[in-house]
Amino acid sequence: MSTGPFIKSNTGSGTTGTGRLAPLHDVVTVLVTTSCAACHEVFPIDAVVEQYVCPKCGAALALPPERWRDVLEPLLSRVESLPPDGKLNRTTGSFQFAAHRPAACAQCGVSMPTEVLDQALAGKAFCPACGYEMISRALPPELTKMLPGVTHVIGENPDAVARPQYMRPPVGKGFLLRIDRALRNAYFPPDWGECLAAVGDSDNGVYVLVTETARFGQLKVLGLDHELRTRWSRPNLPMGKHQDLGITVSGDAVIAWTGDRVSAVKLAVGDGRELARLGGTEPANADRHFMDLRGAQSMVADLDGSFLLMKERRLVRCAADGQGIATWPPRRGLFGKKHEKLWAFSADDPAAAAAPMVDKLPDYTTHVYRARITIGWDQRFYLSSGPHIACVERDGKVRWRASLPAGWYVDWGVDEAGNVYVLSGKELPGIWKIGADGKSGTLIVDGRSHTTPLAETAMVVRKDGTIITFAERGQVRMFSSAGLLFWRTNSAQIADEARVAKQTIAHYGMPTSDDV
């Protein structure tokens, strides 16, 4: 296995995977219709032009850039939420708008291959099914700022482009828009309410589990690329916000779960489509544990595709099919490991009542009191509970235990060298760094400064120690392994400036006319 582990989310999620990236642009079929103000005839608009003519009465319709912005904005702001075979319908005044994937031929409606769409950027291309010639043109400069991200229009009615002031029979096939995701995301940043968990992959992609802004408590997963541009969105997950939840990556799948559901949702890394459900209700009269996530506190995918699960003070392992297996590999020799009893969750496990805390964690444990688990980029296991963290080798032997000052700790991650980064909040917000030997702990980011985290709820640590933190309303910040602020989203900058203003007013009071 060539890929490294994944750094966890709010619940210690982490795993291995290839992290295939989705394309950096979208090509979407668009159909715009309107009704004539003079004769009320409903007709389609088959080209992105500044004037159109009613095919029945010849009345002119003005389509300035501002009008196109109003009509197409719902697509541009939500294109990552459009499923591969889904549709988006909106009504804006007298205009009806519909967009769908996959991109289709303007003549016969057959889905267009990617290579044909790429050929169209040179000026024209031909539908492989019907031979229809599709023209392509760059978006006019006057529309560029009004339609951020749209680079080309493909398959328009050529007569409508050449002679928009003339009457013509309606075609009604629409046209294609090519949308560059990087340009679009400069104007439409990731949209979420509260960020609950985040996980990174080996290609530096990031996946965040968030609440939807429009639906209180409803969850969705966003897939971001290595530059934190939105690649896809999977809304309306079959689960709601819960005190225990998380997201992890296993191979080419993203797995989201909550502690009030028995199974997890498995999504494709590339486009966010749902692949399967993992786990389920533990079978009646089971003689071993099963991947039943109701009541779970933490789950992480391991390198071999199995899962480590924290539930009912137990640290257990489940195979990819949900069946319970031994937590740690067997040890050889005279004093080798005894056979592990694979208690079912429904059974009375006598050792669960005496589960140790993380700061007293023994070797090869299968019991621990309410801990969260992740896998570092160094491929070791890390368990956390409050200010206490333990590093465990892959065979189950404890490598070190460390404790930070008493406080509120919300997330953590581990780089390839084994350094642990811990995100704290409330009384002493900031980021702590624990050395790979577990002997030193330093506050590298002081959250009391206006440019550093104060209300972050999730964190991802990359191989090289780059730290990415997440907060509500799309606030994202990136730090170096030494705590230097690299970059932040516009929403994070606005929140920081508002925080500074609030602190200034609290210290000096509101300005008066004498201060001017």
C-alpha positions as CSV (number, residue, x, y, z in Angstrom):
1,M,0.0,0.0,0.0
2,S,1.6,3.2,-1.2
3,T,-0.6,5.9,0.3
4,G,-0.3,7.3,3.8
5,P,-2.9,7.7,6.5
6,F,-5.5,10.4,6.7
7,I,-5.7,13.0,9.4
8,K,-8.9,13.0,11.3
9,S,-11.9,15.0,11.9
10,N,-13.9,16.1,14.9
11,T,-14.1,12.5,15.9
12,G,-10.7,11.2,15.0
13,S,-11.5,10.2,11.5
14,G,-8.6,9.2,9.3
15,T,-7.5,6.6,6.8
16,T,-5.8,5.9,3.6
17,G,-6.8,6.6,0.0
18,T,-5.9,7.7,-3.5
19,G,-8.1,10.8,-3.5
20,R,-8.8,11.1,-7.2
21,L,-9.6,14.7,-8.1
22,A,-12.6,15.7,-10.1
23,P,-12.2,17.9,-13.2
24,L,-11.4,21.5,-12.5
25,H,-14.3,22.8,-14.6
26,D,-17.9,21.9,-15.3
27,V,-19.8,21.8,-18.6
28,V,-23.6,22.2,-17.9
29,T,-26.5,22.2,-20.3
30,V,-28.7,25.3,-19.8
31,L,-32.1,26.2,-21.1
32,V,-33.6,29.6,-20.5
33,T,-37.2,30.5,-21.4
34,T,-39.2,33.6,-20.9
35,S,-42.6,35.1,-21.8
36,C,-43.1,38.1,-24.1
37,A,-44.2,41.2,-22.3
38,A,-46.3,42.2,-25.4
39,C,-48.1,39.0,-26.5
40,H,-47.2,36.7,-23.5
41,E,-45.8,34.1,-25.8
42,V,-43.4,31.7,-24.0
43,F,-40.2,31.0,-26.0
44,P,-36.7,29.7,-25.4
45,I,-33.5,31.8,-25.6
46,D,-30.8,29.8,-27.4
47,A,-27.8,32.1,-27.1
48,V,-26.1,34.4,-24.6
49,V,-26.8,37.7,-26.3
50,E,-27.8,41.2,-25.2
51,Q,-31.0,41.2,-27.3
52,Y,-33.6,38.7,-28.4
53,V,-36.8,38.9,-30.4
54,C,-40.2,37.3,-29.7
55,P,-40.8,34.7,-32.5
56,K,-44.5,35.5,-32.5
57,C,-44.9,39.3,-32.4
58,G,-41.3,40.5,-33.0
59,A,-41.1,42.5,-29.8
60,A,-37.5,43.1,-28.7
61,L,-36.3,41.8,-25.4
62,A,-33.3,43.5,-23.8
63,L,-30.8,41.1,-22.1
64,P,-28.0,43.2,-20.5
65,P,-25.3,41.6,-18.5
66,E,-27.2,42.3,-15.2
67,R,-30.2,40.3,-16.5
68,W,-28.0,37.3,-17.3
69,R,-26.4,37.5,-13.9
70,D,-29.8,37.4,-12.2
71,V,-30.9,34.5,-14.3
72,L,-27.8,32.3,-14.1
73,E,-26.6,33.1,-10.5
74,P,-28.5,30.1,-9.0
75,L,-26.4,27.8,-11.2
76,L,-23.1,29.5,-10.5
77,S,-23.6,29.6,-6.7
78,R,-24.7,26.0,-6.5
79,V,-23.0,24.2,-9.4
80,E,-21.1,21.8,-7.1
81,S,-24.5,20.7,-5.6
82,L,-25.8,19.7,-9.0
83,P,-25.6,15.8,-9.2
84,P,-24.0,14.1,-12.2
85,D,-27.4,13.3,-13.6
86,G,-29.5,15.9,-11.8
87,K,-31.3,19.1,-12.7
88,L,-31.6,22.5,-11.2
89,N,-34.8,24.6,-11.9
90,R,-35.3,28.2,-10.9
91,T,-37.8,31.1,-11.8
92,T,-36.5,34.7,-11.8
93,G,-39.2,37.2,-12.6
94,S,-40.5,36.2,-16.1
95,F,-37.5,33.9,-16.8
96,Q,-37.5,30.2,-16.2
97,F,-34.1,28.6,-15.9
98,A,-33.1,24.9,-16.1
99,A,-29.7,23.3,-15.9
100,H,-28.6,19.7,-16.0
101,R,-25.8,17.3,-16.4
102,P,-24.5,15.6,-18.4
103,A,-23.8,18.2,-21.1
104,A,-25.9,17.3,-24.1
105,C,-25.9,17.9,-27.9
106,A,-28.0,21.0,-28.8
107,Q,-29.5,19.0,-31.8
108,C,-30.1,15.4,-30.7
109,G,-29.7,15.6,-26.9
110,V,-27.1,12.9,-26.6
111,S,-24.5,13.3,-23.9
112,M,-21.3,14.8,-25.1
113,P,-18.0,13.1,-24.4
114,T,-15.4,15.1,-22.6
115,E,-12.9,15.0,-25.5
116,V,-15.6,16.5,-27.9
117,L,-16.2,19.3,-25.4
118,D,-12.5,20.0,-25.2
119,Q,-12.3,20.2,-29.0
120,A,-15.1,22.7,-29.0
121,L,-12.9,25.2,-27.2
122,A,-10.8,25.5,-30.4
123,G,-13.9,27.0,-32.1
124,K,-16.2,24.2,-33.1
125,A,-16.8,20.5,-32.7
126,F,-19.2,17.8,-34.1
127,C,-21.6,15.6,-32.2
128,P,-20.5,12.0,-32.5
129,A,-24.1,10.8,-32.7
130,C,-25.8,13.2,-35.2
131,G,-22.8,15.1,-36.7
132,Y,-24.3,18.5,-35.5
133,E,-21.7,21.2,-35.7
134,M,-21.4,23.1,-32.4
135,I,-19.8,26.5,-32.3
136,S,-17.9,27.7,-29.3
137,R,-16.9,31.2,-28.2
138,A,-15.3,32.8,-25.2
139,L,-17.7,34.6,-22.9
140,P,-17.9,38.3,-24.0
141,P,-15.8,40.6,-21.8
142,E,-18.8,42.6,-20.6
143,L,-20.3,39.4,-19.2
144,T,-17.2,38.1,-17.5
145,K,-17.6,40.0,-14.3
146,M,-21.3,39.4,-14.2
147,L,-20.9,35.6,-14.6
148,P,-17.9,34.7,-12.6
149,G,-16.3,31.4,-13.6
150,V,-18.0,31.1,-17.0
151,T,-15.3,30.9,-19.7
152,H,-17.0,29.6,-22.8
153,V,-20.5,29.2,-24.3
154,I,-20.9,26.1,-26.5
155,G,-23.6,25.0,-28.9
156,E,-25.5,28.3,-29.2
157,N,-27.9,28.9,-32.1
158,P,-25.4,30.5,-34.6
159,D,-28.1,32.6,-36.3
160,A,-29.1,34.0,-32.9
161,V,-25.5,35.0,-32.2
162,A,-25.0,36.6,-35.6
163,R,-28.4,38.3,-35.9
164,P,-30.0,38.7,-32.5
165,Q,-32.4,41.4,-33.7
166,Y,-34.2,39.2,-36.3
167,M,-37.3,37.0,-35.7
168,R,-36.7,33.2,-36.1
169,P,-38.5,30.0,-35.2
170,P,-37.5,28.8,-31.7
171,V,-35.1,25.9,-31.4
172,G,-35.4,25.2,-27.7
173,K,-32.3,23.1,-27.3
174,G,-30.5,25.6,-25.0
175,F,-26.7,25.9,-24.9
176,L,-23.7,24.7,-22.8
177,L,-21.8,26.7,-20.2
178,R,-18.2,25.9,-19.4
179,I,-17.5,26.9,-15.8
180,D,-14.0,27.1,-14.3
181,R,-14.2,26.1,-10.7
182,A,-11.2,28.1,-9.5
183,L,-12.6,31.4,-11.0
184,R,-16.1,30.6,-9.7
185,N,-15.0,29.9,-6.2
186,A,-13.3,33.3,-6.0
187,Y,-16.8,34.7,-5.9
188,F,-18.7,31.8,-4.3
189,P,-16.7,30.3,-1.4
190,P,-17.7,27.1,0.2
191,D,-21.2,27.4,1.7
192,W,-21.9,25.9,5.1
193,G,-23.4,26.8,8.4
194,E,-21.4,25.1,11.1
195,C,-18.3,23.0,10.3
196,L,-18.5,19.8,12.4
197,A,-15.6,17.6,11.1
198,A,-12.9,17.5,8.5
199,V,-10.5,15.0,7.0
200,G,-7.7,15.1,4.5
201,D,-6.4,12.7,1.9
202,S,-3.0,11.8,0.4
203,D,-3.5,14.3,-2.5
204,N,-4.1,17.1,0.0
205,G,-7.8,17.1,-0.8
206,V,-10.1,18.0,2.1
207,Y,-13.6,16.7,3.0
208,V,-15.7,18.6,5.5
209,L,-18.9,17.5,7.3
210,V,-21.1,20.6,7.8
211,T,-24.6,21.8,8.5
212,E,-26.6,23.2,5.6
213,T,-27.3,26.9,5.9
214,A,-30.8,26.6,4.6
215,R,-31.9,23.6,6.7
216,F,-31.2,23.7,10.5
217,G,-29.3,20.6,11.6
218,Q,-29.3,18.9,8.2
219,L,-25.8,17.7,7.2
220,K,-23.9,17.7,4.0
221,V,-20.3,16.8,2.9
222,L,-18.2,19.1,0.7
223,G,-15.2,17.9,-1.3
224,L,-12.4,20.5,-1.6
225,D,-9.3,20.1,-3.8
226,H,-5.7,20.7,-2.7
227,E,-6.2,24.4,-3.1
228,L,-9.4,24.3,-1.1
229,R,-11.6,24.9,-4.1
230,T,-15.1,23.3,-3.9
231,R,-15.2,20.2,-6.2
232,W,-18.5,18.7,-5.2
233,S,-21.2,18.9,-2.5
234,R,-23.4,16.1,-1.2
235,P,-26.4,17.7,0.6
236,N,-29.3,16.1,2.5
237,L,-27.4,13.3,4.2
238,P,-29.7,10.8,5.9
239,M,-28.6,12.0,9.3
240,G,-28.7,15.0,11.5
241,K,-26.4,16.8,13.9
242,H,-25.4,14.7,16.9
243,Q,-22.9,15.2,19.7
244,D,-20.8,12.3,18.3
245,L,-20.1,12.3,14.6
246,G,-17.3,12.2,12.1
247,I,-15.9,11.8,8.6
248,T,-13.1,9.5,7.4
249,V,-11.6,8.4,4.1
250,S,-11.1,4.7,3.1
251,G,-9.6,4.1,-0.3
252,D,-11.6,6.0,-2.8
253,A,-14.5,6.6,-0.5
254,V,-15.5,9.3,2.1
255,I,-17.5,7.9,5.0
256,A,-19.7,10.1,7.2
257,W,-21.4,8.9,10.3
258,T,-23.2,10.0,13.5
259,G,-23.7,8.3,16.8
260,D,-27.5,8.2,16.5
261,R,-27.5,6.1,13.3
262,V,-26.6,2.4,13.1
263,S,-24.9,2.8,9.7
264,A,-22.5,5.2,7.9
265,V,-22.9,6.8,4.5
266,K,-20.2,5.9,1.9
267,L,-19.6,8.6,-0.8
268,A,-17.3,8.5,-3.8
269,V,-14.1,10.7,-3.4
270,G,-14.3,11.9,-7.0
271,D,-17.8,13.3,-7.2
272,G,-19.6,12.7,-3.9
273,R,-22.2,10.2,-5.2
274,E,-23.5,7.7,-2.6
275,L,-21.9,4.3,-3.0
276,A,-23.3,2.3,-0.1
277,R,-24.2,2.1,3.6
278,L,-21.7,0.7,6.0
279,G,-22.6,-1.3,9.1
280,G,-26.0,-1.8,10.6
281,T,-27.9,-3.1,13.6
282,E,-25.8,-5.8,15.4
283,P,-27.4,-9.2,14.7
284,A,-29.5,-10.7,17.5
285,N,-27.6,-13.1,19.7
286,A,-24.3,-12.1,18.1
287,D,-21.2,-13.7,19.6
288,R,-18.9,-10.8,18.6
289,H,-19.1,-7.1,18.1
290,F,-20.4,-5.7,14.8
291,M,-20.2,-2.2,13.1
292,D,-23.3,-0.9,14.8
293,L,-22.6,2.9,15.1
294,R,-25.5,3.8,17.4
295,G,-23.8,5.2,20.5
296,A,-20.3,5.3,18.9
297,Q,-17.9,8.1,20.0
298,S,-15.2,7.8,17.3
299,M,-14.4,5.8,14.2
300,V,-11.3,5.8,11.9
301,A,-10.5,3.7,8.8
302,D,-7.1,1.9,8.9
303,L,-4.6,1.2,6.2
304,D,-5.9,-2.3,5.4
305,G,-9.5,-1.1,4.9
306,S,-10.7,-2.1,8.4
307,F,-12.1,0.3,10.9
308,L,-11.2,1.1,14.5
309,L,-14.3,2.0,16.5
310,M,-14.8,3.5,20.0
311,K,-18.1,2.5,21.6
312,E,-19.2,1.7,25.1
313,R,-15.7,2.2,26.6
314,R,-14.4,-0.3,24.1
315,L,-11.7,0.0,21.3
316,V,-12.6,-2.6,18.7
317,R,-11.8,-3.3,15.1
318,C,-14.3,-4.2,12.3
319,A,-13.6,-5.6,8.9
320,A,-14.7,-3.8,5.8
321,D,-17.9,-5.8,5.8
322,G,-18.7,-4.8,9.4
323,Q,-17.7,-8.1,11.1
324,G,-15.8,-7.8,14.3
325,I,-12.1,-8.9,14.3
326,A,-9.2,-8.7,16.7
327,T,-8.2,-5.1,17.7
328,W,-4.5,-5.8,17.6
329,P,-2.3,-8.3,15.6
330,P,-1.3,-11.4,17.5
331,R,2.1,-11.5,19.3
332,R,4.4,-14.4,19.0
333,G,6.6,-16.1,21.5
334,L,6.3,-17.6,25.0
335,F,4.7,-14.5,26.3
336,G,2.6,-13.8,23.3
337,K,-0.8,-12.3,23.2
338,K,-3.7,-14.3,24.6
339,H,-6.8,-14.9,22.5
340,E,-8.9,-11.7,22.5
341,K,-12.6,-12.2,23.5
342,L,-14.7,-10.5,20.8
343,W,-17.6,-9.5,23.0
344,A,-20.8,-8.4,21.3
345,F,-21.9,-4.9,22.2
346,S,-25.2,-6.4,23.5
347,A,-23.3,-8.8,25.8
348,D,-22.1,-7.9,29.4
349,D,-18.4,-7.2,29.0
350,P,-16.9,-7.4,32.6
351,A,-13.8,-5.4,31.7
352,A,-15.7,-2.4,30.4
353,A,-16.6,-1.0,33.8
354,A,-12.8,-0.7,34.6
355,A,-11.8,1.0,31.4
356,P,-8.7,3.2,31.9
357,M,-8.4,6.9,31.0
358,V,-6.1,7.9,28.2
359,D,-3.5,9.2,30.6
360,K,-3.2,5.7,32.1
361,L,-3.6,3.8,28.9
362,P,-1.9,0.3,29.1
363,D,-0.3,-1.6,26.2
364,Y,-2.6,-3.6,23.8
365,T,-5.7,-2.2,25.4
366,T,-9.2,-3.0,24.0
367,H,-10.9,-0.8,26.6
368,V,-10.6,3.0,27.2
369,Y,-12.9,5.5,28.8
370,R,-14.6,7.8,26.2
371,A,-11.6,8.5,23.9
372,R,-11.3,9.6,20.3
373,I,-9.0,8.0,17.9
374,T,-7.1,8.9,14.7
375,I,-4.2,7.6,12.6
376,G,-1.3,10.0,12.0
377,W,0.7,10.3,8.8
378,D,3.4,8.4,10.6
379,Q,0.9,5.4,10.6
380,R,0.6,5.3,14.4
381,F,-2.6,5.4,16.4
382,Y,-3.4,8.4,18.6
383,L,-6.1,8.4,21.3
384,S,-7.3,11.7,22.9
385,S,-9.5,12.6,25.8
386,G,-9.6,16.2,26.9
387,P,-6.0,17.4,27.5
388,H,-4.6,13.8,27.4
389,I,-3.1,12.2,24.3
390,A,-1.5,8.8,23.9
391,C,0.6,7.5,20.9
392,V,0.2,3.8,20.2
393,E,2.3,1.7,17.9
394,R,0.6,-0.4,15.2
395,D,1.1,-3.5,17.3
396,G,-0.9,-2.0,20.2
397,K,2.1,-1.0,22.4
398,V,1.9,2.5,24.0
399,R,4.8,4.7,22.7
400,W,4.1,7.7,24.9
401,R,1.5,9.6,26.9
402,A,1.3,13.3,27.2
403,S,-1.0,15.9,28.9
404,L,-1.6,19.6,28.0
405,P,-2.8,22.2,30.4
406,A,-6.3,21.8,31.6
407,G,-8.7,23.3,29.0
408,W,-11.1,22.8,26.2
409,Y,-9.7,20.8,23.2
410,V,-11.7,20.3,20.1
411,D,-9.6,18.6,17.4
412,W,-6.1,17.4,16.6
413,G,-3.9,15.8,13.8
414,V,-0.4,14.4,13.3
415,D,2.2,15.0,10.6
416,E,4.5,12.6,8.9
417,A,7.3,13.2,11.5
418,G,4.9,12.3,14.3
419,N,4.4,15.8,15.6
420,V,0.9,16.2,17.1
421,Y,-1.1,19.5,16.6
422,V,-4.0,20.2,19.0
423,L,-6.7,22.8,18.5
424,S,-8.0,24.3,21.7
425,G,-10.9,26.7,22.3
426,K,-12.8,28.8,24.9
427,E,-10.5,30.0,27.7
428,L,-7.2,29.6,25.9
429,P,-7.9,29.3,22.2
430,G,-5.0,28.3,19.9
431,I,-3.0,25.5,18.4
432,W,-0.5,23.4,20.5
433,K,2.3,21.3,19.1
434,I,3.6,18.2,20.8
435,G,6.9,16.8,19.7
436,A,7.2,13.4,18.1
437,D,8.6,12.0,21.4
438,G,5.7,13.3,23.4
439,K,8.0,15.2,25.8
440,S,7.4,18.8,24.8
441,G,4.3,20.8,24.2
442,T,4.3,24.4,22.8
443,L,1.5,26.9,22.0
444,I,2.4,27.8,18.4
445,V,-0.7,29.8,17.6
446,D,-2.2,32.2,20.2
447,G,-6.0,32.3,19.5
448,R,-6.3,35.5,21.4
449,S,-4.7,37.3,18.5
450,H,-7.2,38.6,15.9
451,T,-5.5,36.7,13.0
452,T,-5.5,33.3,14.7
453,P,-8.3,30.8,15.5
454,L,-10.8,31.8,18.1
455,A,-13.9,29.8,17.3
456,E,-12.6,27.0,15.0
457,T,-14.3,23.6,15.3
458,A,-12.3,21.3,13.1
459,M,-8.7,20.9,11.8
460,V,-6.8,18.9,9.2
461,V,-3.0,18.4,9.4
462,R,-1.1,17.5,6.2
463,K,2.0,15.4,5.8
464,D,4.4,18.4,6.0
465,G,2.7,19.8,9.1
466,T,0.6,22.4,7.3
467,I,-2.5,23.1,9.4
468,I,-5.9,23.9,8.1
469,T,-8.6,25.0,10.5
470,F,-12.4,25.4,9.8
471,A,-15.1,27.4,11.4
472,E,-18.7,28.4,10.7
473,R,-19.9,30.2,7.5
474,G,-17.0,29.0,5.3
475,Q,-14.2,30.4,7.5
476,V,-10.9,28.6,6.6
477,R,-7.4,29.4,7.8
478,M,-4.1,27.8,6.8
479,F,-0.9,27.8,9.0
480,S,2.6,26.5,8.7
481,S,3.9,23.8,11.0
482,A,5.5,26.7,13.1
483,G,2.1,28.5,13.4
484,L,2.6,31.2,10.7
485,L,-0.6,32.3,9.1
486,F,-0.4,31.5,5.4
487,W,-3.9,32.2,4.1
488,R,-7.5,32.7,5.0
489,T,-10.8,32.9,3.2
490,N,-12.7,36.2,2.8
491,S,-15.3,35.1,5.3
492,A,-12.5,34.5,7.8
493,Q,-10.9,37.9,7.2
494,I,-14.3,39.6,7.7
495,A,-14.8,37.7,10.9
496,D,-11.3,38.7,12.1
497,E,-11.9,42.4,11.3
498,A,-15.3,42.3,13.1
499,R,-13.6,40.7,16.1
500,V,-10.9,43.4,16.3
501,A,-13.6,46.1,16.1
502,K,-15.5,44.5,18.9
503,Q,-12.4,44.2,21.1
504,T,-11.5,47.9,20.4
505,I,-15.0,49.0,21.4
506,A,-14.9,46.9,24.5
507,H,-11.6,48.5,25.5
508,Y,-12.1,52.1,24.5
509,G,-15.8,52.5,24.2
510,M,-17.8,53.8,21.2
511,P,-16.3,56.7,19.3
512,T,-17.9,60.1,19.9
513,S,-18.0,63.3,17.9
514,D,-15.1,64.7,19.8
515,D,-12.9,61.8,18.4
516,V,-13.4,62.9,14.8
